[in-house]
Amino acid sequence: MSKPEHLAATTASEGFDPIRFFELARSVGHGRALGLEFRAAEDGWIELALPWRQELVGVSETGVLASGAIISLLDTCGGAAVWQALGRFQPIVTIDLRLDYFRPAMKGETVISRCRCDKVTRQLAFVSGLAHTGDAARPVARATGTFMLNP
C-alpha cells in the first residue's frame, strides 16, 4: 500500500525531512492557523518558532499570547523531535504532555521552542523541551512529553 500524498511529502529517501514537513504543515488546518515556522534541526532535536499575532492573544488588554498556542507549539515540536530521532515519519500520539510556565509571552514576542527526543523504546518516545522569546536563559515554559509510536 502506498502512502497518501500528504504523508509522502513528509519523508525523503534518506529519512524524515523537517523542512518539507513544515512546508506542508503550514498550509493546512492547525498548522496554518498557528503559523508555526521551522528554524533548525539536527539528530534528535528540532526548533520551531511561533510568531506573535493578534489572533493568538489570550488576554486582549495585555497582548499576552494564549497558553494554548504555546502548548500546541511545544506539542508539535516534541512530535517532530520524535520523527527527527527516528529518521522517518510514522504515526504517533501524544499520551502525556506536561508544561511548566515561567512567564508570559508578551505582545510582539516570537516564541521559540526547541525539543529533544531523549529516549525511544519499542512503543514510546520521551521528549523534553523549552520555549523562550530569544533568550533561553529566560524561558517562557518547559515541557516533558511521552508519545506512543504506531498507535
N, C-alpha and C positions, 0 to 999 in steps of 0.2 A: 504494500500500500504506500503510495507516495504521500509526502507531506502536503498539507494545504498550502496554497501560495503564501498566505500571510505568515506561516511558520517557516517556510523555506527561505524567506528573506532574512530570517534571523540567524542563519547559520552560514558559515563559509566552509569550504572544503577542509580547511585546517582547524576548524572549531568555531566556537561562539564569536560572533563579530559584534561587539557592543555598539560600534558606530552605526552599522546598518540597522541593528535592533532599535536604537533610539530614533533614527530617522523615521522608521515605521511607527514606533510608539507615539511619537509626537503628532502623527497625522490622524489618529483616531481616538474616539472615546475619552477615557480618563486621562490618558497621556496628553491629548490635545488640550483638554480643559485646564490641566495644571501647567503646561508649557515647560516640562522638565527638559533640561539641557544636559547632554553628555559632555563631560570635561576631560576625563582621563581614565585609564585602566591599565593594570598590569596583572601578573599572576595572582589570583585570589582576591583582588580588591578592585573597586570601581568608584569613581567620583562623579556625582551629578550636581546640578545646580537648579534651584527654584527661584527664578527672578520674581521680585515683588510686583504684584499687580493689584489694583483696587478690588477686583472681583474675588481675590483670595483673602481679603481682610476679614478678620473675625470681630473686631471692635472698631466701628467706623469712626468714632471720635478720636481715636489714637492712631489708627493706621496699622495696628499690630496684626501681623499675619496670623490667620486662623491655625489653630493647633492641628486640625485635620489635614491641612495641606502639608504640614511638616511630617506628620505621621505617614502620609502617602509617599512623600519623598524618601523617607528612611526605609519604608517597606519595599518600595521599588528598587532602591539602591541595594538593599540586602539581598533581594531575589536575584538581581543582576550579578551581584558578587558570587552567588552560588553558581550561576551559569559560567561565569568567568573562571571559577575554580575547577569546575567540571570540564571546561573546554568545549562545551556543547549546550545547546538549548534542549531542555526537556521539561515536561510538566512538573510544576512544584506548587505547593500550597503553604501559605503562612499559617503555622499552627500556634505560634506564640510570638508576640512582639511586645517588649517592654520598653517604654520610653521614660527617661528621667529628664524633666525640663529644668533648665538652669536659669533661663532668662527669655524674655520675648524677642521675637524678630520684629524690629521696628519698621516704620514706614520707610520705604525706599531700599531696604536691605535685601540683597540676594542671599538666600540660604544655600550653603554648600554642604553636601553630605558625602562622606567617604565611608564606605562599608567594606569590611574584610570578611571573607569566609574563613572561619577559624578551624573548622573540622567538618569532614564529610564521612558519614557512615553509609551502610547499605541502604538505609531508609530515610536518614535525616541529615540535614546540614545546619550548622550553627554559625551565626554571624554576629558581628559587633560593629558598631558604627558611631559616628559623631557628626553632628550638624553644627555649623558655625556661620558667621557672616563675613568671613575673611581673615579672622584670627582664631586659629584652632585652640589657642590658649584661653579663649573666651567663648566656650561652646554655648549654643542655644539648647541642645539636647544630646543625650547619649542613648543609644539603643542596643538591645541584645535581642536576638530572634532565633527561632527554630522553624525550619522549613521541612516539609515532608516531600520526599522525592517520589515521582511517579504515583501520585495519589489515586 
